[in-house]
Amino acid sequence: MPYAPEYLHLVIPDVRFEGWLYGRNSDDATKTGDSVEDQLTTGRVLCDRHNWTILREFKDADASASRHATKTRGDFEDLLATIVSTPTTPGVRRIVVAYNAARYYRDLEAYVRLRAACLQAGVLLCYNGQVYDLSRRDDRKATAMHAVDAEDEAEGLRDQNLRTATLQAEAGKPHGKLHYGYLREYAVVGGRKRCVRQYEDPVRGTFVFQSLQRIDAGHSVKALVRWLRSVPKASRPDGKPWNGITARRMLLNRVYLGERVHHGQWVKGTWDPIKGLETPEGRAMFNRVTAKLTDPDRRTQRGTEVAHLLSFNSLCGECGDEYLLTTYPHGSGRYTVLGCKEARNVAIREDVADAYVEEAVISWFTRKDVARAALVPDDNEAAAKVEEAQRLINGYEEQLREARQLAATFDAATGRPKLSVMALAEMEQAITPRLEAEQRKLAAPTGVSPLLMRMLTADDPDAVWNGRPATEAEVGVPGLSLEQQREVIRSVVTVRLHKASRVGVRALEPGRITLAFVGEPGFRDRPLRARGNVRALADAAGAASGSG
């Protein structure tokens, strides 16, 4: 049986008690941490009443303790580490103090970890005004039963939240992350923050419509990103700069049509579309942009089949990430170099650079734990990829439905269908492969391409990259094509070339080529190229200084 705090000194005499306080809540609606602070205050009063010295306070605000939690409880992990790392002191017993069992854990695994730490260090556990000695059989049983009850309560709350989310979805109410271009009005209901209204941001909302107009008029996503970055009022609320990924997500998001997704299907929401998209013309423009950005045959570069591994697939470390390296013949004509043609300030033999990068990429894939952690997304990222694929599927299906409806509708004056059978067949032939491609993505929620997964799962990535010749015992395996090798490099590493220490150095010096792999500082998933060139910028700067 647990001990009452006021009798603890009689049960365990001749010792000084020291306490660690822990507080947690899972929904901090007011963002003030008041609930956690109230828990800690209760613990302070308990420790003061019984002369327990407080060593440290731990608190996790807005952090779930259930098995469905998506965020790590930083202070809980610190508490466990502190318990096992603090050396025992003769004449001292330590106690972990919380308001109730559910503050510690709503998951049996968390309970087992805390129990193991307390058993190892001889630390007592206190909650609900009772002290438990986990070295005693009955106390272990009692705390385990409380942990089961806490986990069951969490599962009940989750079921209730799922029912609420389903009802909100069926009613078309907003849910989840607030999207760019909208604002929300919140109210605290039952201690939880609830959205009561979503409406267009009077400042940022207009940039959503203007962005769609620019893409529909023929501008590229890169040009759109440059424009969004150049207009201060178009900045993102989180302060992060616009990039190609965030811009595409905005352009393809049907939230701006006044819809929300539920079980993979887009349904009418309770908020209004972005101004300009509520009209048939605006909706048609949105569909045109969706079709344009998701066209698998859409090319992002001009020219014939690629012939070089790193040309336009690596960056100039001196001019900046806006400048891509290319290949050109050396002055002697004996070999080809990889360099920055804009400023002619960096150059290296192409075969030397290719060999260095290939070896580094193969070595990186050989480290399976590092490569998998970088490439395979967590559950949230995988869910976002699945949602994106489903959004495109819905868009394609809507296009087909509209086309078939037009083909089945006849003009009263001419008696002809509003869309000919031939035109309908051409649309279906163009859209169906795209639709099937997105449907295949739903079967691979990691979002990692089959090419990268092939390198990632291979016992010998070198055999995948370079191939393996046939032997008497094994069939030969062809290596990756040059285009496939370029795609792997583009997906997992950013290559930058820097100046040599002095003119005439031919050897590959340390730091001459720097590599930033996925997840590392400096990695760019899609290098950008600025208009103009370094020489022109330098001439312009010189002219400006001379005229002053």
N, C-alpha and C positions, 0 to 999 in steps of 0.2 A: 504494500500500500504506500502511496506517496506521503511525504512529510509536510506538515503545515510549517510555513516559514518561521513562525514564532517559536517552534519547538526544535528547529534544526540544530541549534547550538547544544541542546541536550542530547540529541541522537548522535551527533558528531561533535564531541567536546574538544576543547583545547585547540581549536583551529580558527584562523581568520578567513572569512569568506570574501571572495572577489567576484565581481559579475561582469559579463559581457551582455549588452542589451541589443536586441534585434527587433526591428519593425518593418512591416511590409504591407502594401496594399496593391491591388491589381487594376484599379480604375481611379486615377486621380483627376476627377472631372474639372476641378478648379485649378489644377497645376500648381497648388501651393504646398502640397505635402502635409496638410493639416492632419489627415487620418494617421499617417505614420508618426507625426509629432505627438499626437495624443497617446499612441501606444507607448512611445518612449517615455513620455511624462509619467504614465502609469508605472512603468518599470523603475523610473528614478525614485518615485515615491516609495515603492516597495523596498528598494535597496536602502534608501535613507532610513526607513522605519526600522530595518533590522541590521543596520550598520554594515552593509555589504559595500565594499569599495567598488566603484564603477571603473573598469579598466578602459573600455572603449564602447562606442555605440556604432551599430551597423544598421543601415536602412536601405531598402529597395522600394522606391516609389514607382507606381505605375508598372509593376512587374508581376506577372502571373506566376504561381507556384505549381500549376497543374502540369500534367504530361503533354498538354497541347500548347504550352508556352512557346513563343517564337523568339523571345529574348532571354539572354543569360542573366541570372540574378548576380550581379557583380559582387555586392556586399555579402550575399550568402556564401559565395565561393570564398571570399576573403575570411568570413567567419570560420568556415571549415579549416582553412589553411592555418588560421591563428590558433585554433584549438589544438591541432596536432603539432604545431611548431613551437608553442610556448612551453619552455621547460617547467617541470613541476618544482614547487618550492616547499621545503619542509614546513609544516604548520599552516599551510594554506590550501584551501579547497576553492575551486572556481565553479561558477554557475552561469549557464546561458539562460537569459530571461527574455520571454516574449509574452505577448498579451494572451494568445491562445495557440493551440496546436496548428491551426490552419495558417498562422503567420509563418511558421517554419516550413510547412510542406502541405501540398495537396496532391502529392504523388508519392507512392510507396518507395520508389527508388531514392527520392530525396531523404525520406525518413531513415532508410537503411544507411545512407551515407553519413547523416548526422549522428545516428546511434553509434556507428562504428568509430567516428571521431571521438565522441564522448567516452566510449569504453576504453579506447586506446590511451586517452589522456586522463582518465579518472574524473571527468567533468560531470557535474550534475545538470539536469534539465529542469527548467521552471516555466510553467505556463498555467493559466487559469488559477493563479494564486497557490499552486501546489508544486512541490519539489520532488523530482523523480531521480532515483539512483539507478542508472541503467545496468549496474553490475548485479542488481537483484532481479530474480526471475519474474516476480509478480509485477514489478515496475516496467520491465521490458514488455510484458504481455499487455499491460494497461496502455502504455504509449503506442504499441502496435495497433491496438483496437482504435485508439483515437486517430491514428494515421489512416486507417481504413475508412473511418467515418468522414475524415476530411477529404479524402480522395473521392468518396462517393458523393459528397456534397458538391465538389467541383464538377463532377460529371453531370449532376443534376442541373447545376447552373449553366453548364455548356449546352445541355439539351434545351434549356429554356431560351438561351441566347440564339441558338440555331432556329428555334421556332419563331422567335421575334424577327430574326433576319429574313426568314422565309416570308413572314407576313409583310415585312417592309418591302421585300422584293416584289411580291404579288401586288402590293399597292403602288409600286413604282417609286418608292422613296429612295433618296440617295443613301449610299452606303460605301464605306471604305475611304480611300484616300481622296482628298479634295483635288480636283483637276484644275490645271491652269485655265484661267479665264472665268472661273466661277468663285463665288463667295458663299459662305454658309452662316446661317443664324442658329445658334445653339441655345439649349435650355437644359438645366440640371433636373432630371426626373428620377426620383428614388435614389439619389446619390450618384447617378451616372449621367454623363453628358450625352444628350440626344440632339440630332440635327432636326430642326423643325422647318427649315426652309433653305433651299439652294437657289441662287439667283446669279445673273451675269455680273461679273466685275465690270463696272463702267469704264475702267481704264484698260485692263488687259483683255477683256472680251473682244474688243474690236481687232486686236492683233491676231486672234484666231481666224477671224473671217478674212482679214487681209492676207494672212499666210496662205490660206486655201486659194485665194484669188491669184497670188503670185505663182504658185505651182501650176494652176490651171492655165495661166498665161504663158507657160513655157520656161519659167525660171527653175533652176536646179535647187535641190535641197541645200547644197553648199552655199549657194547665193542667198537663199533664205536665211540660213544660219548667220551669215555675215550681216545681213540687214537687221535681224533680231538683236544681234550683239551691239549694233551701232545705235540703237534707239533705247535710251535709258528707261523709258516708260514700259518697254516690252520685257524688262528683266523678269526672271523667274522669282517667285516669292521666297524660295529657299536660298536665293543668292548664288546658286550655281550657274555657270555659263551655259548657254545653249550649245548643243552639238547636234550632229546628224541623227543620233538615236532619239534624243528627246524631241527633236522637231518632227521626225517621222511618226512617233507615237502620238503626238498632238494631231497631226494631219489625218491619221487613220482612226481616231477615237470617235465612236458614234455617240459618246456622251454629249457632244456638241449638237447633235440632232435632237436632244431631249430624250435620250434612251438610256437604259441601264441593262447590264447583263445579269442573267439569272440562270444557273444550270446550263451555261453555254448559249443561251438564247437572249437576244436583245428584245426588251419590252419597253413600252412607253413609260417614261418617267414623269414625275410630278413637277419637274422644272421645265422652263421654256428653252427652246433651242437658242443658240447664239444668234443674235440679230443678223438677219440676212440669210440664215439657213432654214428659217421657218417656211420659206416660200418653195414652190416646186422647182424654180430655177436654182435656188440655193442648194436644195437637196440633190439636184442633178449634178451641180458642180462638185459637191462632196463625193458623189459616186464616180465622177470622172477622175478626180484626184486619187481616189482609192485604187481604181483600175490602173492608173498610170504608175503609181508607186509600187504596186504589187505585180506588175508585169514581169514574168520570169525572163522574157526575151529582151528586156530593157537593158541597153549597154551603158556603162558608165565611163567607157574609154573608147577612143577611136583607134583604128589601125588593124593590121592583120594579126595572124597568130603570133603569140609571144615567142621570143627567141633568147631571152636573158632572165636569169633567176632573180636578180636584185634591181634591175632597171625599173624605175617608177615603183619600186617596192621597198625603198629605203630612204632615209632622210639625211639632209646635210646637217651635221652637228655644229657647224659654224654659222650658217645663215639662219637656222631655225627650222621648226617643224613645218613651215609653209612651203619648203622647197624640197622636192624629191630628187634623188640622184638618178642619173641615166648613164648609159654606156656609149662610148665613142672611141674611135681608133687613137692609139698613141701617136705622137708626132713621127715616130720612127716607122710606123706602119707595121711593126712586128707583132703587136698584141693589142688587146682591147682593155680599156680602163673603165672603172666605175668612178664617177665623179660628179661634181656640181657644175653643170655647164653655165649656170647663171653667173657665178662669180669666179669660176676657175680657181677656187681656193683649196679644194680638197680633191684628191684623185688617188686611186690605188689600182693595181692590176686586178682585173675582174676575176681571174681564176683564183687568186689568193683570197679575195673577199668571199667568193662563193664557197670555197673549201672551209674557211673559218666558220661561216654562218651555218653551213650544213652540219658540221661536226657538233656545233653547240646545240642546234635544234634536236638532233638525234640523242645527244647526251641528256638533254632536258626531258625528253619523253622516256628515257631509260629510268629516270627517277619517278617511279609511278605515283608515289604519295604526293609529291609536289605537283606533278602534272594534273592528277585527278582533282586535287583540291582547287586548282586554278581554273580548270575547264568545266567540271561538273557543278552546276549551280545548286544553291540550297533550295529547299522546298518553295520558298516565296518566289525566287527567280524562276523556277520551273513552272509555277502556277501562272506567273506573268506571261511566259512564253506560250503556254497553252491558251491563255485568254486571248493573246494576240492572234494566234492561229485561228481560234474560233471566231474572232471578230472579222477576219478576212473571209472565212467561210460564209458567214452571214451576209457579208457584202456581195460576194459572188452569187449566192443563192437569190438574193433580192434582185440583182441584175437579171438573172435568168427568169425569175417570176414576172418581172415587169415586161421583159421582151416577149415571153409567151402570151401574156395578157394582151399585148398590142397585136400579136399575130392572130389572136382569136377575136379581136374587135374589128368590125368592118365600118368603113366610112359610109355615112348615110348617103352622101351625094354620088360617090363613084361606085359603091358596092365592093370596093377592094379592101383587103385587110390593111390596117395601119402600119403593119410591118410584114414584109413579104416572107414567105417560107424560106427563100434563099438567104435573105439577110439573117433570119433567125438561126438557120443552120450554121452560118458563118460565125455568129456570136457564140453559139454553143460549142463550136469547134475551138474557138479561142479561149473561152472561159473555163470549160470543163477540165482541161489539164491543170490549170491553176487551182481550181477547186480541189481536185484530187491530190495535188501536191500539199496543200494545207491540211487536208484530212490525214495524210500520212504523218504530218508533223505531230498530230495529236497522239500518235502511237509512240512517239519518242519525246516525252515531256522534258527530258534534260536539255533539249535544244542543241546538243552537240552534234555537229555534222558527222555523217558516216565516215568521212575521210579522217577526221581527227580521232574518232573512236577507234578506227583501225590502227592508227599510230599508238593510241593510248593503251589498247588492250593487247598489242603484240608482245610476245615474249622477247623478240629482238627487233626493235624499231628500225635498226639499220637495214635489216632484210626487207622491210616494207619500203623504205626510202630508196635504196639502191637495187633492190631485187636480189635474187639468189640464183646462181647458175645451176643447171640440172646436173645431177650425179646419178650413179647407178642405183642409189637407194632412194633418191628424192627427185620429184619433178621440179623443174625450174620455175621460179616465181618472178614475173616482171616487176620492175621498180615503178615508182610513181612517175607520171608524166611531168614535164616541166611546168605545165599549168597547175597540176595538183601540188607540186612542190611549192610553187609561188603562193598558192592558196593556204597551205599549211603555215608558211612563214608569215603571211599577212594576218593570219588568225591568232598566232601565239606569240609573236615577238616583234618588237619595233627595233629596227636596225638604224644606227646613226654612225656616220663616218666623220672623223675629226682630222685636223691637220697633223702632219708628222712633226717631230721635234725640230727638224731643220730641213731645208731644201735638199733633195737628192737622196733621202733615205728610202730605200726600197724594202727593207724588212718590215714585217708587221709588228710594230711596237705595242707594248701593253697600253690599253686605253685608246688605241687608234680607232678600233671599231667597238662601240658600246652596244650592248643588247639589253633590252627591257622586256622581260617575258610577261605574260598575262598575270595580273595581280600585283606586279612590281611597279614602283614609281617610274614614270616615264613611258609606260606602255600606252600606245595610241591604237585603238581598234580601227580607225580609219583616218590615215594621214590626210591633211588638207593642203591644198596648193593655192597660194595667193596669186592674184593677177599681177602682171608686170615682172620685173626681174631686179636682181640686186644692183646691177650696174646702172639701170635707169634710176633706181631709188637713190643711189650714191650721187649720180649726176645732178638729180633734182635737189638733193641736200646741199651740194656744193654751190649750185646756182643761187639757192636761197641765201646761203651765208655770204656769197660774194655781193649780192645786191644790197645786203644790209650795211 
